[in-house]
């Protein structure tokens, strides 16, 4: 089974000198919370993130194996 990880997003935010609070000015607190908890978000949110950060989807997320 695979689950999503947004570690890359967190690292990219550090590189771009952005904070979780900065994301809240573009996305709802619920969405940001889901990202921080490595929960699934919509493809539209991912697209908006990529546009905001000028990156590709593989720069903000990955799938990792989890024990079944």
Backbone bond lengths (Angstrom), bond angles and torsions (degrees), N, CA, C in turn:
res aa  C-N    CA-C-N  psi(-1)  N-CA   C-N-CA  omega(-1)  CA-C   N-CA-C  phi
1 X - - - 1.445 - - 1.533 109.24 -
2 X 1.316 115.60 145.64 1.469 120.86 -179.80 1.519 109.82 -115.68
3 X 1.309 114.71 147.81 1.457 121.14 173.69 1.524 108.18 -130.95
4 X 1.306 115.77 164.91 1.459 120.01 -176.18 1.535 110.28 -91.87
5 X 1.319 115.04 148.98 1.459 121.79 175.86 1.530 108.48 -133.31
6 X 1.328 115.29 133.23 1.465 120.49 177.63 1.525 111.84 -110.77
7 X 1.323 116.96 28.44 1.469 120.29 176.89 1.528 110.79 -58.51
8 X 1.320 115.63 -38.65 1.469 119.35 -179.80 1.529 111.06 -62.44
9 X 1.320 116.52 -37.67 1.464 120.52 177.30 1.519 109.99 -61.83
10 X 1.305 116.75 -46.06 1.467 120.78 -178.42 1.529 110.98 -62.11
11 X 1.320 116.47 -39.98 1.466 120.32 177.72 1.526 111.01 -67.31
12 X 1.329 115.91 -40.31 1.462 119.96 179.27 1.529 111.28 -64.41
13 X 1.302 116.96 -39.18 1.468 120.11 176.97 1.523 110.95 -61.02
14 X 1.315 116.60 -41.18 1.471 120.18 176.95 1.529 109.72 -61.73
15 X 1.326 116.45 -45.27 1.471 120.50 179.78 1.527 111.93 -61.33
16 X 1.316 116.01 -33.17 1.471 120.56 -178.45 1.526 111.74 -94.46
17 X 1.324 115.89 9.13 1.460 121.99 178.69 1.531 111.95 55.46
18 X 1.327 114.80 45.07 1.457 121.70 178.60 1.527 109.06 -117.61
19 X 1.312 115.61 157.29 1.454 121.07 -179.54 1.527 110.28 -119.96
20 X 1.310 113.90 172.57 1.461 121.07 174.79 1.533 109.48 -59.07
21 X 1.304 116.03 -38.17 1.466 121.42 178.74 1.533 110.96 -62.30
22 X 1.317 116.88 -37.33 1.470 120.43 177.17 1.525 110.67 -61.06
23 X 1.325 116.17 -39.23 1.463 119.66 178.43 1.526 110.86 -64.96
24 X 1.311 116.40 -35.14 1.477 120.78 -179.27 1.529 111.90 -64.48
25 X 1.308 117.22 -20.37 1.465 118.99 176.54 1.534 111.56 -78.44
26 X 1.333 117.20 -10.95 1.471 121.90 179.45 1.524 112.83 -114.91
27 X 1.318 116.46 -23.14 1.462 121.68 -176.03 1.521 109.44 -132.95
28 X 1.306 115.66 159.34 1.463 119.34 179.26 1.530 110.07 -66.78
29 X 1.314 116.94 153.21 1.473 120.17 176.33 1.533 112.25 -57.46
30 X 1.320 116.49 -33.83 1.467 120.25 178.39 1.521 111.07 -63.71
31 X 1.306 116.48 -43.27 1.467 120.91 179.51 1.522 110.66 -64.69
32 X 1.317 116.82 -45.28 1.465 120.78 179.64 1.525 109.88 -62.63
33 X 1.298 116.30 -39.95 1.464 120.49 177.61 1.526 111.20 -61.36
34 X 1.316 117.13 -42.11 1.465 121.10 177.68 1.532 110.68 -61.66
35 X 1.313 115.92 -41.45 1.468 119.40 178.81 1.525 110.39 -62.74
36 X 1.327 116.82 -42.43 1.463 120.72 -178.37 1.521 112.33 -69.14
37 X 1.331 116.15 -25.51 1.466 120.56 179.79 1.528 112.21 -95.38
38 X 1.331 116.96 8.03 1.468 122.27 -178.36 1.529 112.01 56.10
39 X 1.315 114.91 46.13 1.457 121.28 175.74 1.519 108.70 -104.14
40 X 1.325 115.27 159.84 1.456 119.84 -179.79 1.529 111.33 -69.48
41 X 1.332 114.73 140.80 1.469 122.44 173.50 1.522 107.26 -127.12
42 X 1.301 116.41 168.11 1.464 120.11 -176.99 1.529 111.77 -69.81
43 X 1.299 113.98 159.56 1.460 120.22 177.02 1.526 110.40 -64.52
44 X 1.304 117.11 -32.08 1.456 120.56 177.89 1.533 110.98 -63.85
45 X 1.315 117.38 -40.58 1.469 121.29 176.51 1.527 109.90 -62.12
46 X 1.315 116.21 -44.36 1.476 119.94 179.39 1.521 111.02 -62.28
47 X 1.330 116.53 -40.71 1.467 120.37 178.25 1.528 110.19 -62.97
48 X 1.322 116.92 -45.19 1.464 120.85 179.17 1.526 111.86 -63.03
49 X 1.312 116.39 -38.88 1.466 120.35 176.34 1.524 110.89 -61.11
50 X 1.312 115.52 -44.98 1.469 119.85 179.77 1.523 111.35 -62.47
51 X 1.316 116.66 -39.86 1.461 119.93 177.88 1.526 110.83 -65.92
52 X 1.321 115.90 -45.15 1.463 120.96 -179.45 1.530 111.49 -61.09
53 X 1.315 116.47 -42.44 1.466 121.19 -175.09 1.525 113.36 -95.06
54 X 1.324 115.62 0.02 1.469 121.25 -179.69 1.529 110.75 52.59
55 X 1.331 114.61 58.31 1.459 120.03 -177.63 1.525 110.16 -144.81
56 X 1.300 116.25 -179.71 1.452 122.89 176.73 1.525 108.47 -103.09
57 X 1.306 116.87 161.04 1.461 121.08 -176.51 1.537 112.07 -59.61
58 X 1.299 117.29 -33.96 1.469 119.82 179.33 1.532 111.91 -69.30
59 X 1.333 117.46 -11.74 1.468 121.26 177.08 1.526 112.67 -84.94
60 X 1.335 116.84 -11.48 1.457 118.95 -176.59 1.527 114.11 -119.75
61 X 1.316 117.72 -15.11 1.459 119.08 -177.43 1.512 112.26 -148.88
62 X 1.303 114.45 162.03 1.476 121.45 173.52 1.513 107.89 -152.44
63 X 1.302 114.93 164.90 1.454 120.61 175.12 1.520 107.70 -106.96
64 X 1.311 115.95 137.65 1.454 120.70 179.65 1.526 109.58 -124.79
65 X 1.324 115.08 150.18 1.454 120.44 178.38 1.525 110.03 -74.86
66 X 1.310 114.65 139.53 1.465 119.95 174.65 1.528 108.10 -125.52
67 X 1.289 117.23 147.99 1.463 119.29 177.99 1.524 110.49 -64.63
68 X 1.293 115.87 142.79 1.474 119.91 -179.29 1.495 112.02 -87.23
